[in-house]
Amino acid sequence: MPVMPLPGAVLFPHALLPLYIFEPRYREMLNHALQHQRMFCVTLVKPSCADWQEPEDFFHLATIGLIRACVGRGDGTSNLILQGLQRVRFASFEQESPFPVARIDIVESRDATTVQTEALGEKVLELYKKLKRDGRRLPAKVDRYLSQLNDLEMLADLVASTFVNDALRRQRILEEPSLNQRLRFRGHRRRWRRYVGAYAALLGSLWCRSTLGLTPSFLRAEPCRSSVSWAQLNNQNISPL
């Protein structure tokens, strides 16, 4: 599977990552991906390295993503949207240059269905209900979505993707095998309420802005590295899914 090491970028499953592809090596990688499974991995370059030169310069636990939209430009560069699918570990490398190609192993979560996990998920929903009792008004679709949410792995990944900005902390969360630990906030109740409230507000304000059949556009792992907008994507010659 092709690998794209990036400084400061950690992609989570279920999240969206807009990318601007301009380096020749990554243009070649993108062409390879589009001609095959439309997938590649994004991994974090270690902070001690200004750029990567060999596999030891980047982390070997990453997320494989699917190219959901790709807009080619006349100068050979491209804007694309990558959707995170699954945690993976690089088992070995078949190629290191001009871009890495890795054999990957799927990484599964631990304790995905324990009583404690269910309790942590219920805690999020309890705090959301408390927000409603405090008078916060949210769209009916948001209320229904949160009330019916039962995919706790998705919840953990989306919360981390949305609210954790530090790249190394994001990487630690990505590498954490325990879903319980990923769900658990280490703050006090006020932080829980603030995070859940902001998450619900994001759902409400951006629920209807999804395009191209994608997950809502706020589910991004990193700030957009591209100047292309969602409206522009609708008006461009987009590579078919």
C-alpha positions, 0 to 999 in steps of 0.5 A: 500500500502506498504511504504518504509521510507528512509532518504534523498530520495524523488521520483518524478512521472516519475523518476527512483530510483535504490534501494538496498534492504538488511534490513530484514523488507524491504526484506519482504516488497519487497516480499509482493509487488512482490506477489501483485501489484509490487508497493510500496511508497517511503517517506522521513524520517524527518531530525529530526529522525535518523531513523523512529520508527512510522508514525510520523517520516516520511512525509505523502505525497509521491510517489507510484512507480512501480517495473520495474526490480528486481534482487535477490541475493543469500544472500537474498538481491535485486537490483531493479529499482522503477519508480515513478507513482503518488503523494499520501497522506497516509490517515491511516495505516493498519500496522506499523511493520515490515514495514508500510502499508497505505491507500492512497489518490491520490493527483492531481495537481492544475491549470494544464491547465491554461494560466499561466501554458502554458506560463511557459511551453512555456518559457522553450521551448523558452529558448531551442530554444535560446540555438539552436540559440546560436549554441548548437548542439543536436541530432535530436531526442532530438530536436523533443522530446522537441519541441513536449513536452506537458505534463507540469506535467512531465516537472516540475517533471523531472526538479525537480528530475534532478536538485534539490538535497536538500531533504527538498526542493525536498519534498516541491516541491513534496508537492506543489499542484500548477503546476505553482509553480513547473514549476517556477524557482526562479532564473534569466534568466541565471539559466534558460538557464543553467538548460534547457541546462543541461537538453537537454544535458542529454537528448542527451547523454543518450537518447539511453541508456534506457533498459528493456523498461524503461524511459531513465536512467538519470531520477533518483530521487536519486543517485544510491544506488546500485552497479548493472549497467544497463548492468548487469541488462540485464545479470541477472535473472530479475523478469518479469514485 
